[in-house]
Amino acid sequence: MDTTKFETFRQLCFRELPDEIDKILNAAKDEEACAIGFITTDDFYGIYLAWDYSHNINEYYEWKHGLEPDFLYQPLVDIVEDCKDIDFCNPSDEKWEFAQTLLSVLEKSIRQIPDGVFEKNGFKREDILFFSTMSDGDYIQEMMDTSVKMFNTSETLERYHLNRNGLTIALLQIAPCNTLAENLEKGVRYCIKAKERGADIALFPEMWSNGYNIYDRPVSEWKAEAVLADSDFVHAFGNLAKELHMAIGITLLEKHENEPRNSLILFDRFGERKLIYAKVHTCDFDVERNLTPGEDFYVTTLDTACGEVKVGAMICYDREFPESARILMLKGAELILVPNACPMEINRLSQLRARAYENMTAVATCNYPESVPDCNGGSSVFDGVAYLPELDHSRDTCILQADGQEGIYIAELDLEQLRNYRMREVHGNSFRHPKKYGLLIDTKIEDPFRRKNYRE
């Protein structure tokens, strides 16, 4: 979708929307709640504003309060008439992409409304619920669900009893470009697309800053491509996370004190850096022996539209050591993010399945597509829930398995289901006997496992 078509509409929304919302809130001064809907027709011929003092937005079509501002009508009609390649009378990928672009413009316009507009009318921003949908047509529920999540904070959703159990995870299975600047541009572009598809968190493949391009090159050459955790490249994704109101897990060859690190930096939806993780199990049998290994595994509390979620990270080869995910589980992780850059064949996929199963923890892995050497896509999410009370058999914990093609792959993790499962089932830390595991921390290595290139 050519978003430049929306530029005039966007500018008008930024300029005019605060005054329109002020009018609505002024009329709602004595009310405890106010829900405001941006309602469009099936063919997107203009938008009108509807509002009510009810918590039930599903009955928006019966609301008696409404406004039809000019800036929400004719500029949108002009865009529709200019998009002659889209059939607005029938459902299609192109029509839904148009809807997502529209929602993105509305979201940015809503977020730039000054706090003073709410406060002068006796409200806090989180008191007001915003949403968008169609008066009739193809995407009524889809627009409703997506916009509620995009437009509002978790506090607002809780107030209006719209808390979601599903955390939407976007795996950016995309091929790198030739330069840092190009990877930045492409990464930003795909994060925006992920947000348009309703993502709460977007995850990149391993070492996105240089596309994990460290093989068959002079070591000094790729070391020179390392970037600081405090670089413009990283800051760009922090700013983008705040702008999109979406968590972003960006990966990089991180410039470090001695040698570079293979790192993941996680920003929350407010643009705050929540976690820096450097790969602990570097592939010391190959070129990664020139990297500095990480020192520990970390878990952070991520504020999302679904509420708080405990998130940890490991990278690629880390998954081959059960201790990695085990430590993250013991530190409270409900979701483990795993950037990756290698072929995801049956054995490696089985490792991810096992890490999720044995720890009752969701594991989301993002790989490069098959167009990248020594990669084959296959990004995946295992939710870790093997048994449900209503089933007399185990279930497949794999809720997403991508093919080899480049693209954004979306999974929705049912947090309530996962948490209930963790409360009742027998894995994780339920029946462990750590006092009997002393040998696990013995540093002595005997044959046949001695390797000359091993390092602590």
FENLIN-V812118 format. One record per backbone hydrogen bond with DSSP energy under -0.5 kcal/mol. CO is the residue of the C=O (numbers start at 1). NH is the residue of the N-H. E is the energy in kcal/mol with one decimal. If there is no record, write none. Layout:
# FENLIN-V812118
CO;NH;E
CO;NH;E
This chain:
# FENLIN-V812118
1;3;-1.2
2;5;-1.5
3;6;-1.7
4;7;-1.6
6;10;-3.1
7;11;-2.5
8;12;-2.2
9;13;-2.3
10;14;-2.5
11;15;-1.9
12;16;-3.2
13;17;-2.1
16;19;-0.6
16;20;-1.5
17;21;-2.6
18;22;-2.1
19;23;-1.8
20;24;-1.8
21;25;-2.8
22;26;-2.3
23;27;-1.5
24;28;-0.9
26;29;-0.9
28;31;-2.3
34;129;-1.8
35;52;-1.7
36;131;-1.8
37;39;-0.8
37;50;-2.4
38;40;-0.5
38;133;-1.6
39;48;-2.4
40;135;-2.7
41;44;-1.6
44;46;-2.0
46;41;-0.9
48;39;-2.8
49;67;-2.5
50;37;-3.6
51;65;-0.7
52;35;-2.6
55;57;-1.1
56;59;-1.1
57;60;-1.5
59;62;-2.3
60;63;-1.4
65;51;-1.4
67;49;-2.6
69;72;-1.2
70;73;-1.5
70;74;-0.9
70;75;-0.6
72;47;-1.5
73;76;-0.6
73;77;-2.2
74;78;-2.5
75;79;-1.4
76;80;-2.3
77;81;-2.5
78;82;-1.2
79;83;-1.1
80;83;-0.8
82;84;-1.4
83;86;-1.6
86;88;-1.0
87;90;-1.0
92;96;-2.2
93;97;-2.2
94;98;-1.9
95;99;-2.2
96;100;-2.4
97;101;-2.2
98;102;-2.4
99;103;-2.4
100;104;-2.1
101;105;-2.0
102;106;-2.4
103;107;-2.7
104;108;-2.0
105;109;-2.0
106;110;-2.5
107;111;-2.4
108;112;-1.2
110;113;-1.4
114;117;-1.4
114;118;-0.7
115;118;-0.8
115;119;-2.5
116;120;-2.6
118;121;-0.9
118;123;-2.5
119;122;-1.9
124;127;-1.8
125;128;-1.5
127;34;-0.8
128;130;-0.5
129;36;-3.2
131;38;-2.4
133;40;-2.4
137;140;-0.5
139;143;-2.3
140;144;-1.9
141;145;-3.1
142;146;-2.3
143;147;-2.6
144;148;-2.3
145;149;-1.4
146;150;-2.1
147;151;-3.2
148;152;-1.0
153;157;-2.2
154;158;-2.2
155;159;-2.1
156;160;-2.0
157;162;-3.9
158;161;-1.3
165;167;-0.6
165;415;-3.3
166;168;-0.6
167;169;-0.7
167;413;-2.9
168;200;-3.0
168;201;-1.5
169;171;-0.6
169;411;-2.2
170;172;-0.7
170;203;-2.5
171;173;-1.6
171;409;-2.2
172;174;-1.8
172;205;-0.6
173;407;-2.4
179;183;-2.2
180;184;-2.4
181;185;-2.4
182;186;-2.6
183;187;-2.5
184;188;-2.6
185;189;-2.1
186;190;-2.3
187;191;-1.9
188;192;-2.2
189;193;-1.8
190;194;-2.3
191;195;-2.4
192;196;-2.2
193;197;-1.0
194;197;-0.6
194;199;-2.0
195;198;-2.2
200;247;-2.4
201;170;-3.0
202;249;-3.2
203;172;-2.7
205;208;-0.7
207;210;-1.0
207;211;-0.6
207;212;-1.8
208;211;-0.7
210;213;-1.1
212;214;-1.6
218;221;-0.7
218;222;-1.6
219;223;-2.4
220;224;-1.3
222;225;-1.3
223;226;-1.8
227;255;-2.4
228;231;-1.7
231;235;-2.6
232;236;-2.2
233;237;-0.9
234;237;-0.7
234;238;-1.6
235;239;-2.9
236;240;-1.9
237;241;-2.3
238;242;-1.7
239;243;-2.4
240;244;-3.2
241;245;-1.3
241;246;-1.8
247;202;-2.1
248;250;-0.8
248;267;-2.7
249;204;-1.9
250;265;-3.0
251;209;-1.0
252;254;-1.0
252;263;-2.5
253;227;-2.7
254;261;-2.5
260;292;-3.3
261;254;-2.9
261;263;-0.8
262;279;-3.1
263;252;-2.3
264;277;-2.9
265;250;-2.2
265;267;-0.6
266;274;-3.1
266;275;-1.2
267;248;-1.7
268;271;-2.1
272;268;-2.4
272;274;-0.6
275;266;-2.4
277;264;-2.7
279;294;-2.3
280;282;-1.5
282;284;-2.1
283;286;-1.8
283;288;-0.7
283;289;-0.5
286;289;-2.0
287;290;-1.9
288;291;-2.2
291;293;-0.6
298;313;-0.8
300;302;-0.7
300;311;-3.0
301;303;-0.6
302;304;-0.6
302;309;-2.2
303;269;-0.7
304;307;-2.0
305;164;-0.6
307;304;-1.6
309;302;-3.4
309;311;-0.6
310;334;-2.6
310;335;-1.8
311;300;-2.9
312;337;-2.6
314;339;-0.6
315;318;-2.6
316;319;-2.4
317;320;-1.7
318;321;-1.8
320;322;-0.6
321;324;-2.0
321;325;-0.6
322;326;-2.1
323;327;-2.7
324;328;-1.7
325;329;-2.6
326;330;-2.5
327;331;-1.6
328;333;-2.7
329;332;-1.9
334;362;-2.5
335;312;-2.7
336;364;-2.7
337;314;-2.2
338;366;-1.8
339;316;-2.2
340;206;-1.5
342;376;-0.5
343;345;-1.4
345;349;-2.6
346;350;-1.9
347;351;-1.7
348;352;-1.8
349;353;-2.4
350;354;-2.5
351;355;-2.8
352;356;-2.1
353;357;-2.6
354;358;-3.1
355;359;-1.0
356;360;-1.0
356;361;-1.6
357;360;-0.5
358;428;-2.4
362;336;-2.6
363;365;-0.5
363;382;-2.4
364;338;-2.9
365;367;-0.5
365;380;-1.6
366;340;-2.4
368;377;-2.3
369;372;-1.9
372;375;-1.6
379;402;-3.2
380;365;-3.1
381;399;-2.3
381;400;-1.3
382;363;-2.7
384;386;-0.9
386;395;-2.8
388;391;-2.0
397;383;-2.9
397;399;-0.8
400;381;-1.9
403;378;-1.9
404;370;-2.7
407;173;-1.5
407;409;-0.5
408;410;-0.5
409;171;-3.0
411;169;-3.2
411;413;-0.6
412;414;-0.6
413;167;-2.9
413;415;-1.1
414;418;-2.1
415;419;-2.8
416;420;-2.4
417;421;-2.1
418;422;-2.4
419;423;-1.3
420;424;-0.9
421;424;-0.8
421;425;-2.5
427;430;-1.9
433;436;-2.3
434;437;-1.7
437;440;-2.2
438;441;-1.6
439;442;-1.6
446;449;-2.0
451;454;-1.5
